[in-house]
Amino acid sequence: MRPGDTVVLRSVFRGKIRWATPHRVVDHTGSRIAMFVGVGTVGVRPSNYRVKPYAEALLEEWEPLVVPWHTHHVLRLTPFDRGHSLDLYFRESWELAFWYVNLQEPLRATPLGFDTFDQQLDIVVAPDGEWRWKDEEEFEDLVDAGILTAAERDAVRAEGERVLAERPWPTGFEDWRPDASWSLPELPPGWYVV
């Protein structure tokens, strides 16, 4: 994978795609990938996204909705052997809004990019370094609904605590900007095949 290539990042639950978003490759090393999604990029998310609690929404049927990415440009720095992505959220003016630790299953390579499963618990870090957990209650609901075991829940939280102990921000990418020649990437044919 080279800078500018399109890859599709998908969250897959029990063999069904929850969301799929095309990204541009920024950097690809043996240990991590950096991917960019800009405002206006069109992807797919479930019809019940943020309509119902996360655990409930996962367990019911949903239809894919085609939607544009909005509000923030996002640069994702995702290690291949860890259960998180460290994302930089930029306002449309390119001012850093916050860092975001998305706790997720480790990436699995696919012919089109990468699959993961978003485990709902996140950490939001302000530009001044102050941080907070996000979606803790909905994360606990995953255990109550049988989606995660208690041991899996503990492992996800432990991953978040490891990232907090490491404090990998600033990342060195805070002044990064996309290549001006890049157009918005599109979902390729077959994006829905698991």
N, C-alpha and C positions, 0 to 999 in steps of 0.2 A: 504494500500500500504506500502510495506517495502523496505528498501534500496536494490537496485539491481533489483527490479521488472522492467519489460518493460512497458512503457506507450507510446501511440502514441499522439503526439501533431499535430493538424491539423488546418489549416486556411480554413474556409468555407465561401464562398460568394454565396448568393442566392441559397443555397441548393447544391452547387457543391464544392468539395474539390479543393482548389488551391494548397496546399502542405500538405504533411504528412511525419513526421519524427519520427522514434522510438527514445526514450530516456530511460536512466536508472534513476530510482528514487534514489535520494540522501537522501532526508529528506521530511517527510510529516507531517505537523502539522495541527491544525484546521484552521489556518489563511493563510497558504501558502504551496506551493510545491516547492521543489528544484529538478530540472531535469538536466541530463547531456547528451550531444551529443558529441561524439568524432570524430575526423578526420577519415574518411573511412566509417562511418555509412551510409548505403544506405537508401534513402528516395525517395519521389516523388515530383516533382515540375511541374508547367505548361510549356508547350512547348514555350510559348511566354514570359517567365520570362526574364526581362531585355532586351528584343528585342524591345518592344514598351513601351511608357509611361504607368505607373501603371493603371491609370483610363481607358485608351483605352484597355489595356490588360485584365482588369477585365470584360469589356463589350463584348468582342468577344469570340468566341469558342476557346478552347484550348484542347490539348491532354496532358495526363500525361507523363512525362519523368522520368525514373528511373535514379537517379544520386547519387553519393557519396558526403557526407558532406566533405568539404575541408578547408584548410588553418588554421582554429582555432578550438580548443576544446572550448565548450561553456557550462557554468553552468548557468541555468536559475533559478532565484529566483522570483517566481510569486505568488503574493497575490491573494486569491480567490475573494476578494470583491473590487478589484481595476482594472482600465483599463490600466495596464502596466505590463511589466516584466522587472526586473533589471538583465541583463545578464553580466556575466564575460567572456570576450574573452581572451583565453590563446593561446600563440604561441605553436607550437608543442614541444618546449623546456620547456613549462610550465611557461614561463615568462608572467606576466599579460600584455596584449596588450592594453586593454581599458575596461571600463564599458560601457554598451549599454542599454539605456532605450528604450524598444520597446513598443510604444503605440499601444494598441490593445483592443478589446472588452474583458470584464472579462471572465475568463475561464468558460466553460460549461462542466460538467462531462459527459463522454460517457462510454459505456462498455469497451472500449479499452484505454481510457485516457482522453484527453481534447480537446475541440474545442474552437476556438476563431476566430477573423477576424483581420488581420493586418491592422491598419489604416494609414499606410505609414509614418507618422511623427515619427521621432526618435530623441534621444539625444545621442551624443557620448561624453564620458568623458575620458580624458587622465589620465594616472597614476598620474600626478601632480595635478589633479583636474580641469584643464581647460576643459570647455565644449563648445559644439556647437550643434545647431539644424541641423538635416539632413533631406533631401528630402522635404523641405518646399514648393517648387513650385509644386511638384507632389501631395502633400497633398492638396493644394488649388484646384488643378484640380479635386479632388473628388467631391467638391461642384459644380463646373462648369458642371460636367458630371451627376449630380443628384444622385450620390452614397451616399454622406453625405449631410445633410441639413446644413445651416449656424449655427444653434444651436448645432448640433452634432459636427461640426468643432470646435466651440468655447469650447465645453466640452472636446474634445480631447486635445486641446492646454492647457486648464486649468489643466488637469491631469498632463501633462508634467511640467507645472509651479509649481504644488504642489510637484512633485518629486524633482525638482530643489531646492525648498525652504527647503525640508527635508534633502537633501544631504545624502542619505543612503549609501554612500560609504566612506571609505572601509566597506565591508559587514561582515567581519569575516571569509569569505570563500576564501580569496586570497591565502591561503596556502593549500587549500583542493586539494586532488588528488583522482582519482577513485580507487576503490578496484582493485588490480592487477589481481584478478581472473575473473573480468568481461570481457566477450567477447562483441563484437559489437552487439547491439540489432538488431533485424530484424522486418520488418513490419509483423504483424500477419495476418492470413486469415481474410477477411472481413474488412480490413482497409479502404476500399473505400465506405462502407455503411454509409450513413448519417442518 
